[in-house]
Amino acid sequence: MSEVPTAEEKAAAARRGPGSGPRRGPMNVGTPGEKSRNFWPSAKRLVGRLRPERTRVLTAIALTLVSVALSALGPLVLARATDRIFAGWIGAQLPAGVPVATVVEQLRSAGEDRQADMIAAMPYLVPGQGMDFGAIGRILLLALGLYVVAAVLSWLQGRVIVHAVNQVVFDLRAQVEAKLHRLPLPYFDQQPRGELLSRVTNDIDNVAQSLQQTLSQLLTSLVTVVAMVSMMVWISPLLAIIALVTIPISIVLTGAIGKRSQRHFIQQWKSTGELSSVIEETYTGHSLVKVFGRQAEVDAAFAERNEQLRAAGFGAQFVSGIIMPAMMFVGNLNYVVIAVVGGLRVASGTMTLGDVQAFIQYSRQFTQPLTQVASMANLMQSGVASAERVFEVLDAPEQVADPSGPSVAGAGHGRVEFEDVSFSYDPARPLIEGLDLVVEPGQMVAIVGPTGAGKTTLVNLIMRFYELDSGRITIDGVDITRMSRKELRSRTGMVLQDTWLFAGTIGDNIAYGRPGATREQVRAAAEATYVDRFVHSLPDGYDTHLDDEGGNISAGEKQLVTIARAFLADPSLLILDEATSSVDTRTERLVQQAMAALRGDRTSFVIAHRLSTIRDADLILVMEAGRIVEQGSHERLLAADGPYARLYRSQFAAAVTELDTSVNLA
């Protein structure tokens, strides 16, 4: 059983911001095994997603029925051509003008009963007359027409199925995307990022590929089996019974092998997700891996996951690959038995040569779809294993729904009140208990304290990233649970310690804070946050294109862009979680001045570790173990000589010690 994260670990995870989740380092990439659902319930659920496409599916079934029916008539028509060819060859060797009955009687008199029975059963036999090439040609043209029309209908059926499957996968992607927006933040905290990305990309792609490759072929194969069995029974019930013996043998073989391969496919896609997680973490932490010289450990972790994926993939493909040879072996045995028994029945006159030929064709067409279905078992197993992983995302518990009805938001001044608030990540380890706090509009509230004290948790509760255990939080007198999350968060600007920029221009990244913002508004926000200073030094100014990591500007400049984004949103509530940690001291002072001018009647929460940056705060909250142990202004808290004073002195004592050491060394 995995250990329950401590409050410090939870707080550290929360501080990374929404969606980041716990990150595995290069030396800790394992994930616990997941129990999979049974194959058939999952397969039934996957096929059930075709229900909205029932019109296309029914059209495909109709096209399949007609196509297979025409294909089934082909061997029967060709059987007539074979009978005419054989009758012409025999008739050319018989004396002209002699009735067939006389020839049969003469053969019986000579003791050639088997030949007499065969000739008596032959249609189209005319003694002395050779092959009727005109009749044979017409039969062959008819067979050709049947096969051409059947092929066209089969092609149309394939196109219809492809459209249906693509629409189903399109809807599945849309549902997964919408589901991700409805999942609570704790879900992402508990999911490795690479694993989740693998589920919503690799697994959905595999589901699409499996459906496209198996659905059309499976439908055609099943209808073909029914048609071929019907034709075989109509031609010869005895030979049909011999042919049908392969069905239970095929089912037993396919079931036994498929059951063994299913667990390999589940492990294959699980290992794919784990490998993706290793690659994603190593890529994003590439610089740290190089700095600390951990390439060998990363290579070892990658090699381990890669080997697990190789072993699972080999096992899945090898085990499922046994199905095809096994089915071909059974089909060949069946072919030999039918040929021998059919030859004996032709010799006895109970069947014509054309009927035996048609039956052999039907038996081959009968075993072929069975072999195809068996060979598709690996694709079906793989697709269903991926579908199970996607369904796990769709079945995950969602966040509490927003209240219905009109908005109940207040006037927008930014008064925040905590009333007897309690919250914990783990019920066994309380974090915040009975917290009461009132923040008036326009106040700058600084939150300080050691790591894991609950500072970021406090502001995450305001944003409703997590639900309270008890108590309530109000903004301008309105309980935040009575607001929609969109309304609540639209009133709030938040800047995290970890910057997030998307691939686009600097102007686009700033405008992300207010959709539809004009160029002038973007420039004004940039000037207020001193982004304008460095933008002019870039070749394309505000049109400078950033990659998704913002690698072409410095860390401090990226932080300024995120601050400008929050300023442009013009919120009534500002939350800055170590937002100036990546900027230099001079720029930090300029940003603080801009924030002071911007605040006006807006409330701001600032989480800071450098206490020198929050001296001007209207209210400083000192938190320890989820509780506010002190609150007041900078001067008042220093005079009280409590936890804040100790924190303040420890920072400046460390700075003085470092200065003295450097002087002595000099």
Secondary structure, DSSP 4 states (H G I P E B T S, - for coil): -PPPPPHHHHHHHHHT-TTT-PPPPTT-------PPPPHHHHHHHHHHTTGGGHHHHHHHHHHHHHHHHHHHHHHHHHHHHHHHHHHHHHHTTSPTT--HHHHHHHHHHTT-HHHHHHHHT-TT--TT----HHHHHHHHHHHHHHHHHHHHHHHHHHHHHHHHHHHHHHHHHHHHHHHHHHS-HHHHHTS-HHHHHHIIIIIHHHHHHHHHHHHHHHHHHHHHHHHHHHHHHHH-HHHHHHHHTHHHHHHHHHHHHHHHHHHHHHHHHHHHHHHHHHHHHHHHTHHHHHHTT-HHHHHHHHHHHHHHHHHHHHHHHHHHHTHHHHHHHHHHHHHHHHHHHHHHHHHTTSS-HHHHHHHHHHHHHHHHHHHHHHHTHHHHHHHHHHHHHHHHHHTSPPPPPPPPSS-----SS--EEEEEEEE-SBTTB--EEEEEEEE-TT-EEEEE-STTSSHHHHHHHHTTSS--SEEEEEETTEEGGGS-HHHHHHTEEEE-SS----SEEHHHHHHTTSTT--HHHHHHHHHHTTHHHHHTTSTTGGGPEE-TT-TTS-HHHHHHHHHHHHHHT--SEEEEESTTTTS-HHHHHHHHHHHHHHHTT-EEEEE-S-GGGGTT-SEEEEEETTEEEEEE-HHHHHHHTSHHHHHHHHHHHHHHHHHHHHHHH-
